[in-house]
């Protein structure tokens, strides 16, 4: 997942509660049960995939892990594969040397401290090498069905651009989203926003003419 906090034009006004409810009602209607673009087979492979996705595209990670996850789906298997073996699978991903080291180390910790299971708390997850708050939130939401908000570049951009939950940094945007998104939408909210940002509300040229929530958005520079 690429991430950038470059300057974003923020709207003069925030969305109202009614606009936010309608915003997510439409996104839910178009895609009731959205899924991550990352491919995985269990909690462990999702954790690895998200760690690998930092500063990389989901598509690139999926290509690199397609064969890997067919033979490795446990921490023990990853440790047995070893650092050099893992590098051979993920060498097309940016920063693969550091990421490979983190994956091996976190696998060893899962074996040693968590009975080879992915923990279900944020504190335990962020204590793992290569796992930040965003990665932890993705795992908690997808695997453990916790209503978290994993703010990536798309969510950061949309939250500021539309007036949904403006904030100067990812932490501010996360907290504002948690306050402003109605509970009924929280389980899938970050998926809807990521997909909206990835395919419609793009960074350089949003496709406003195809956006189902364009009339609710406070972005002034809408494309024709």
C-alpha positions in Angstrom: 0.0 0.0 0.0 1.6 3.2 -1.1 1.2 6.1 1.3 1.7 9.8 0.9 0.6 12.8 2.9 1.4 15.3 0.3 -0.7 18.5 0.3 -4.4 17.8 -0.3 -7.0 20.5 -1.0 -9.5 20.3 1.8 -13.1 21.5 1.4 -14.4 24.5 3.4 -17.0 22.5 5.2 -17.3 19.0 6.6 -19.9 16.6 5.5 -23.0 16.6 7.7 -24.2 13.6 9.6 -27.0 13.1 7.1 -24.5 13.3 4.2 -22.2 10.8 5.8 -25.0 8.3 6.4 -26.1 8.7 2.7 -22.5 8.5 1.6 -22.0 5.0 3.2 -25.5 3.9 2.4 -24.8 4.2 -1.3 -21.3 2.6 -1.1 -22.9 -0.3 0.8 -25.7 -0.6 -1.7 -23.1 -0.9 -4.5 -20.9 -3.4 -2.7 -22.5 -4.9 0.5 -19.6 -7.1 1.6 -16.3 -5.6 0.2 -13.1 -7.6 0.4 -9.4 -6.7 0.5 -7.6 -6.8 -2.8 -4.7 -8.7 -1.0 -4.9 -12.4 -1.5 -4.4 -14.7 1.5 -5.4 -18.1 2.9 -5.5 -17.5 6.7 -4.7 -15.0 9.4 -1.0 -15.6 9.2 -0.8 -15.1 5.4 -2.9 -12.0 5.6 -0.5 -10.6 8.2 2.5 -11.4 6.0 0.8 -9.9 2.9 -0.1 -6.6 4.7 3.5 -6.3 6.0 4.8 -6.8 2.4 2.3 -4.3 1.0 4.0 -1.3 2.7 5.2 1.1 -0.1 4.0 -1.5 -2.6 0.8 -2.2 -4.6 -1.5 -5.0 -3.6 -1.3 -6.3 -7.2 2.5 -6.5 -6.9 2.3 -8.3 -3.5 -0.3 -10.8 -4.9 2.0 -11.7 -7.8 4.9 -12.3 -5.4 3.0 -14.3 -2.9 1.0 -16.4 -5.3 3.5 -19.3 -5.3 4.7 -18.5 -1.7 1.4 -19.0 -0.1 0.8 -22.3 -1.9 3.7 -23.8 0.1 3.9 -21.6 3.2 0.9 -20.8 5.4 2.3 -21.1 8.9 5.1 -19.4 10.9 6.9 -22.7 11.2 6.9 -23.1 7.4 8.2 -19.6 7.0 11.1 -20.1 9.4 12.0 -23.4 7.7 12.0 -21.6 4.4 14.5 -19.2 5.8 15.5 -15.6 5.0 17.2 -16.3 1.6 14.4 -18.6 0.5 11.8 -15.9 1.3 13.8 -13.3 -0.5 13.7 -15.3 -3.7 9.9 -15.2 -3.6 9.4 -11.5 -2.8 12.4 -9.9 -4.6 10.1 -8.1 -6.9 8.6 -6.1 -4.0 10.2 -2.9 -2.9 12.3 -3.0 0.3 12.2 -6.8 0.1 15.4 -7.3 2.1 14.0 -5.5 5.2 10.5 -7.0 4.7 12.0 -10.5 4.5 13.9 -9.9 7.8 10.7 -8.6 9.5 8.6 -11.6 8.3 11.1 -14.1 9.5 11.4 -12.3 12.9 7.7 -11.9 13.4 7.2 -15.6 12.5 9.7 -16.6 15.2 7.9 -14.4 17.7 4.5 -15.9 16.8 5.9 -19.4 17.4 7.7 -18.4 20.6 5.2 -16.1 22.3 1.8 -16.7 20.7 1.6 -20.5 20.1 2.0 -19.8 16.3 -1.3 -17.8 16.3 -1.8 -14.3 15.1 -2.8 -12.3 18.2 -6.1 -10.4 18.3 -5.1 -7.3 20.1 -3.5 -4.1 18.6 -0.8 -4.0 21.3 0.4 -7.5 20.5 0.3 -6.9 16.8 2.3 -3.7 16.7 4.9 -5.3 18.9 5.8 -7.6 15.9 8.6 -6.5 13.6 7.2 -4.6 10.5 3.7 -4.2 12.0 2.4 -0.7 12.5 -0.9 0.6 13.5 -2.4 0.5 10.0 -1.3 -3.1 9.5 -2.7 -4.1 12.8 -6.0 -2.4 12.1 -6.3 -4.3 8.8 -5.7 -7.7 10.5 -8.1 -6.9 13.4 -10.8 -5.9 11.0 -10.6 -8.6 8.4 -9.7 -11.6 10.6 -11.2 -10.7 14.0 -14.1 -8.6 12.8 -13.2 -5.6 14.9 -14.5 -2.2 13.6 -11.2 -0.6 13.0 -10.1 2.1 10.5 -6.9 1.4 8.7 -6.0 4.7 7.2 -3.9 4.3 4.0 -3.2 6.9 1.3 -6.7 6.5 -0.3 -8.6 6.9 3.0 -6.4 9.9 4.0 -7.1 11.6 0.6 -10.8 10.9 0.5 -11.3 11.9 4.1 -9.8 15.3 3.4 -10.9 15.8 -0.2 -14.6 15.1 0.5 -15.0 16.7 3.9 -15.8 13.3 5.4 -13.2 13.5 8.2 -10.4 16.0 7.5 -7.2 15.7 9.4 -3.6 16.9 9.0 -2.1 13.4 9.5 -3.2 9.7 9.5 -3.8 9.6 13.2 -6.1 12.6 13.1 -8.0 11.2 10.2 -8.4 7.8 11.9 -9.7 9.4 15.1 -12.1 11.6 13.1 -13.4 8.7 11.1 -14.0 6.7 14.3 -16.1 9.6 15.6 -18.0 10.4 12.4 -18.7 7.1 10.7 -22.0 5.6 12.0 -21.6 2.3 13.8 -23.7 0.4 11.3 -21.0 1.1 8.6 -17.9 0.7 10.6 -17.2 -3.0 9.9 -16.7 -2.3 6.1 -16.1 1.4 6.1 -12.3 1.2 5.5 -12.8 -1.2 2.6 -15.4 1.0 0.9 -13.1 4.0 1.2 -10.0 2.2 0.0 -11.8 0.9 -3.1 -13.4 4.2 -3.8 -10.0 5.9 -3.6 -8.3 3.2 -5.7 -10.7 3.1 -8.6 -12.8 6.3 -8.6 -11.5 9.1 -6.3 -8.0 8.8 -7.7 -5.2 11.1 -6.5 -4.4 13.0 -9.8 -7.7 12.9 -11.6 -10.8 11.6 -9.8 -13.4 10.1 -12.0 -16.2 12.3 -10.6 -18.6 11.5 -13.5 -18.7 7.8 -12.4 -18.8 8.5 -8.7 -22.1 7.5 -7.0 -21.5 9.9 -4.1 -20.2 12.9 -6.1 -23.2 15.1 -5.1 -22.4 14.5 -1.4 -18.7 15.3 -1.8 -17.4 18.8 -0.9 -14.5 18.7 -3.3 -14.6 21.9 -5.3 -12.4 20.8 -8.2 -14.6 18.0 -9.5 -13.7 16.7 -12.9 -16.3 16.9 -15.7 
